[in-house]
Amino acid sequence: MNKIYSSAKEALKGVIQDDMLIAAGGFGLCGIPELLLEAIKQSGAKDLTFASNNAGVDDFGIGILLQTKQVKKMISSYVGENSEFMRQYLSGELELEFAPQGTLAERMRAGGCGIPGFYTKTGVGTVIAEGKDHKDFNGQTYIMEEGLFADLAIVKAWKADETGNAIFRKTARNFNPPAAMCGKVCVMEVEEIVPVGTLDPDHIHLPGIYVHRIIKGEHEKRIEQRTVQGG
């Protein structure tokens, strides 16, 4: 089965549609699938729900889909650095479900493992816990969080072989592996595709069984916040 596609547009053909739940890898502007996000923008799909740590910035990452009003809901941990996100949320145009970072990652991983729910102490006694099942274990209260089962996962890796076995570079791994796991269909963009057998099995971060489609492309290396010391 050939998993390699010629472009992000081709890789999303027959997959992207309105009202989807999409799990997206990335943390800030690090390790985000920008080619696939641009292709989603060009597709015109609307009323999308994104499960992602954050929404990029105004003109990059998921931010480009906020500009075109293609996103109806975000399931996120951090919503700073994006003025359009803030404007839409405060005006009631965008629905927001807050999820602590560790909880969001575990919800994705749980979905990928077929686990419908789990209990965690994180969020107990806060707005995060409102409306959720509470249960005591060994005298301590936990809340139940549901696993995320996404219609589509879009992720970015550094290097992959032709079957989708992937390696992520340093902190660009972030949410990408759990996001990939929880998608019914996972489309992955990479910087380099190598022949099967090239990668050391002990160095694989994401097994190819989770990856359905692969594209290779040029990627922009942005810095979200730059701090310099004066002379």
Buried (B, 14 or more C-beta within 10 A) or exposed (E): EEBBBEEBBEBBEEBBBEEBBBBBBBBBBBBBBBBBBBBBBEBEBBEBBBBBBBBBBBEBBBBBBBBEEBBBBBBBBBBEBBEBBBEBBEEEEBEEEBBBBEBBBBBBBBBBEEEEEBBBEBBBEEEBBEEBEEEEEEEEEBBBBBBBBBBBBBBBBBBBBBBBBBBBBEEBBBBBBBBBBBBBBBBBBBBEBBEEEEBEEEEBBBBBEBBBBBBBBEBEEBEBEEEEEEE
